[in-house]
Amino acid sequence: MVEKFIESLREEKVEVERPTNLAAKYFVGRKKNAVTILAHESTKVDRWGVKKQVIDRIINKKILWGIALLDGGCRGFWIPGENFPELTKLKIVTLGKKRKNEQYHFNKSTLEKSDLVIGFFTVTKFIKISGLE
């Protein structure tokens, strides 16, 4: 799903720069602006997990970033990086209890209720809401 999403972004003239570590769950997209995107597909229906260590590496950098939670094809949810701390305070995003490989958990039913999360159904909309354009 992530590969299809990246392919769709490239079709819309977004340059995609990926780390050399292919297991990495992020990439930098560039159109008018550069945005670091943590792209994740659903691990269970309507649920996502993002490793804490990945977010910890990026959260305090002075860059545009966010999390794209993919829900099939080119639809899903965009969480702007600046909104992430508030989502954790509100417990819309929760941290799992396992100390090893800690993950933040995202649930579709709670994401849909938040104004801090933006749904998208097309790559064109994603490009606009993510700050790429």
N, C-alpha and C positions, 0 to 999 in steps of 0.2 A: 504494500500500500504506500509506503514512504517513497519507494522508487518511482511509482506511477505519479505521485504528487510532484516529485522533483522533475520528472519528465514533462509534466503539464506546465510547470513554472518555466522551464526552458522554452517550451513552445510559445510562451507569452513574452519571450525576450528577456527573461530574468537570468542573469549570470549566476551560476551556482558553483561555489567553491567548497569542496569537501576536505576534511582532514585526511591525512594519509592513512590513519587508522580507520578502516572501513566499518569497524564495529561501533564507531562513534555515532551518537544519536543526534547530531546537530550538523548544520551547514550554514554558510553565509550566503545570503541571496543579495544580489545587487541589480537594481534597475535605476531609479533616480537616487535612491539611498541604499546604504548597506545595512542589512538587518541580520543578526544571528538568530537562527530559527532552530529550536529544539523540536524536532518532528517525531511524533510517536503515534503508532497505530494501536488500536484497542487490543488489550490482552484478553479481556473477557468482554462479552457484549455490554456496551455502554460504560465500560470502565477502562481507565488507563493508569499506568504507573510510570513515574519518572524518577530515576535515581537521584537522591539527595546530592551526591558528590558532583553530579553534572551541573545542577543548579548552583551549588556552592561555588563552582569555578567561575561562573559568569555573573552572578547576581550583583556584585558590587563594582563591576566594570562600567566605565562611562561610554556605553555603546547602546544602540537600539537592539533589543532582543525580545523574544517572547516564545511561547510554547504553542505549537500547532498540534492539537489532538485530533487525529484523523479518524473519521467514522465511516469510511468507505469512499473510494474514489477521491474526489476533490471536495469533499464536504467535511465539516468538523467544527472545532472551536478554536478561536485564537485568544490567548491570554497574553496581553502585553506585559512585558517584564516588570514595568512600573506598578502593575496591579497585583503582582504575585504576593508581596508581603501582606497586603490587606486581605487577600483571599485566605491566607493561612490564619490570620487573626480571627476572621469570621468563621473559621472551620469549614469553609467551602472546599478547601484543599487540606487534606490531613496527612500527617507523617505516620507511616507504618511503625509498628512496635518492634520490628526486628532490628537489632543494632547492626548486624552484618548486612550489607547491601540495602541500607535504608532507602525507602522509596516514598515519594509523595503520591498520594492516591487521589484520583479525580473520578467523579461519578456524574454521568450525564444528567441525572435528575436534579442534582444541586447546581451544576453549571448552568443549566437552562434558566434558573431562577435569579441569576446574578447579573447585574448591570455592568460588572467588571469583566465579563466574559462576552466575546462577540462570536456569534455563530456565522458560518459561511457555507455557501452551497456551490460556489464556483471559484475557480482560480482567479478570475478577474476581481471578484469581491475580496478574496484573500489578499491580493496585491495591494488593494486600496486600504484595507483595514490594518494591515501589518506595518505600514509605513514604507514599503518598498517603493511606492509611487507617491 
